[in-house]
């Protein structure tokens, strides 16, 4: 190792993600600055660096100093101080005032700002307002620098360090030192392993009870991402041994301590000891209690004669109801809570329109909601009434406040309609039900055969399986819908039958299967279909109207690879150098189709929202996304891990959405994901055209493979009537 010190003359490159920097540094006895490369959390022109590393020769760039460690200090020379302040680092000081201040105070300027800032007003043009601005900005920058350097020393990248500082402010170093595992709970993008590595660096013992309890809690939260609200005790302890490399007896003791303090809860359900995070156990109990109560109460609508109401509605809507549909309407008018479930083409929309029409004549006020923006927009279009996302309806407030609509401030309305209920997880359903007024009527609409929610629980499935609630289960496909090959195929798949593909394919067909025998051929065909064949044949916009749906993210036919191929085909760099940026291993380009990957209430952007990049500003980096429903969100550099390209998305992410045309790769490369409900969900996303591309063997595997995965939890058990 050699040592090098000098003043930063220019910052050629610096990335917030990793802190990697390329610097031009002026050192003693050298007329020209030298190039120094390495990682540093924050860097500004004029600062003094001390670096340990070695000299190397780089082809095309020449001799450089490759630093293993770089530490920075404030400049001490008059020239360095002036450059440092002229960079715009401190509010109220630009090149002009940097020169004036250095001329007045010289090398003592920093001490004056920190200890005797009133003297700054001795400089012409610096009044009280500017002086206070300089002082405040200096203190903030100093605090940020101290925290960033501390976090960097503990192995935290600059991008994550920025998020930590934004979350905790001046207390960041205290949180990291005393409870690093809090980071994994509070900050998106920082997982347990990162927090655990920080804990090890801060000296926390591997067998510390705090570490073991944090590991147990992490495993339960991670299980929630796989759909579970709990884990069997034995499975939890077994996973903890693997994760933490800890003694089983110590883990048993840590679990008992967490149960005793009620950090975790344990219940015996169907002879299995399940361990729950408390918030999920409470959410399940709330759902069961409220729904059992409402199911026991009669309808409180104004008096309605069902026969007369049905006849009147059919005359006014010009929609004749089949007997099964009429039965569903009668049940809705007589029930405090009702579930309407069935596949595509069975008339769920017609039933809902009829119910709303009848009740509007009785001055019953309906409130409509759905889990996603796209689903809410579809519900609004089909009903003719305003529909909101659940989060907007409940008025979510960030910063730990939660939903503003709750038992203390309930929603106003008489009938609450929740569409796409299969997508709703346990915490969201609990929040929704808690916000309903006591006199509410509830109508839950959804297709129980679709994929369950991405979050914890199988709410719709458990509600139906419990037998505790009235259900209108629709199975008859009506004449107009039956003419759609998409709907025919969806019902065949759901019944475990291969859909039929007439050859030659009829010109009016909306469902096709294109055989390809290799992943490479499948990918090439998808590109050709999306970029050329479908837009030309159906006059569809390749970015707005065509959606590729993949079973998974990884592999040649996963979203990651297909997004790269599709981005280059559908939105390539233009001759005038289309604005773009690289973050988190992804390239974001002006005009790109992108998807939000988690709920961000401050941006009013939610998991699954799809939009287009309408602006990229380089310095400081800001990416603007226009979502499909007119909302706009702004992303700084550290926020871009919330976005992913959306030329291709997973089938899970497509839930609640419909697209004019979809393309689905079907390959044995996705063997683990070849499941009936996944394929069924994908096919039912298509409105005008569905094309499957791939291997007939893979299609057959998917159709005959009913998902055998079990979601651990207690909702079904809690919905059962209490034992006398």
Order of alpha helices (4+ residues) and beta strands (2+ residues): beta-beta-beta-beta-beta-alpha-alpha-alpha-alpha-alpha-alpha-alpha-alpha-alpha-beta-alpha-alpha-beta-beta-alpha-alpha-alpha-beta-alpha-beta-alpha-beta-alpha-beta-beta-beta-alpha-beta-alpha-beta-alpha-alpha-beta-alpha-alpha-beta-alpha-beta-beta-beta-beta-beta-beta-beta-beta-beta-alpha-beta-alpha-alpha
